[in-house]
Amino acid sequence: MEVKKRRKYDQQFKEEAARLVIEQHQSCRAVEKALGLPNGLVKDWVRAYKKDPGAAFPGNGRRRMRQDEIDNLKSENDLLRKERDILKKALAIFSTDPLRYMAI
């Protein structure tokens, strides 16, 4: 069985394909056929380009600031949950027999 390697397209290539559809009013399917691309790929590129032309295709390693902020908040949330769980366990331990842990 043959395994197909995933093709990667650079930012400039994606922008040019999206511009062919937007500015020259070509259909997405015609651009895909002309460039030898799979069905539906150019449509996704056009949608992303229309949404934010300046940062439509950030590429590998260059993520949007919003995504970085979301990731930071998720990791902080995980840390806070772990701390909360530790405190819950400590409360359960110390509430069972308070004299047991006190130095007399």
N, C-alpha and C positions, 0 to 999 in steps of 0.2 A: 504494500500500500504506500502510495506516494504522499509525503507530507509537504504541503505547500508552505513556503516561507512567507511570513507577513511582510508586505511591502510597506516602506515608509516614504512619505512624501514631505518635502520641505515646505516651509511657510510660503515662500514665493510661488511655488507651483500651485499650492492650494488657492492662494489669492488670485492668481491669473485665471484659474479655472472658474472661480466664483465670479470674477469680473466678466468673463465671456458670457455667462448667463445673465448677469445684471445689466451690464452696459451695452452688450451687443445683442441682447434679447435672443440668445440661442437657448434651446431647450437643454435641460440637464442631461437627458438621455443622449442627445446628439454630442454634447461635450464628452460624456463618458465613453461613447463609442469612438470618437476621434482620438481620445487620449488613452484608450485601452484600459479604462477603469471599471471596477465592478458596479452593478446597478445600485443606485441610491447614495453613493458616496458624495457626488457633487452636490446633491440636494442638501445633505448635511453641512457641507462646506459653505454653501450659499446662505443657509440659515444662520450659521455661526458668524459669517462675515457681515450679514445685515444687522445682527444683534450688536456687534462691537467690532467695527472694522480695524481699529488700532491694535486690539489684543485678541483677535479672533483665533489665532493659532499659536499658542505660547511655546509649543515644542517641548522637547525633553529637558527636564531640569529647570524650566522657567515656568513656574506656576503662577496663577493669578494671586494677588494679595488676599483676596477674599477667601480663597481656598486655604491659604496658609493660616489665616486667622481662625477659620473653622477647625483646622487640624489642631492648632494650639489650644483652643477651647475644649476640644474633645479630650486631649491628653490631660488637661487640668481637671476636667470633670472626672476622668478615671481615677486620678490621684485623690481627689476629694472623696470619691466613693470608697476607695480602699481605706482611707483614714477614718471615715465614718464607720466602716465595718469593724475596724480594729477597736474603736471606742465602744461599739455595741458589745463586742465580745468581752472587753475589759469590764464593762458595767455588769454584764451577766456573771462574771467570775466574782467580782467584789461584792455583789449584792446577795450572794448565796450565804456566806458566813463572814460578816464583817470583822469579827474578833479574830478570826483565823489568821488574817494578814497583818494585824496590828502588832507592833513590838511592845510588849508589856514590860 
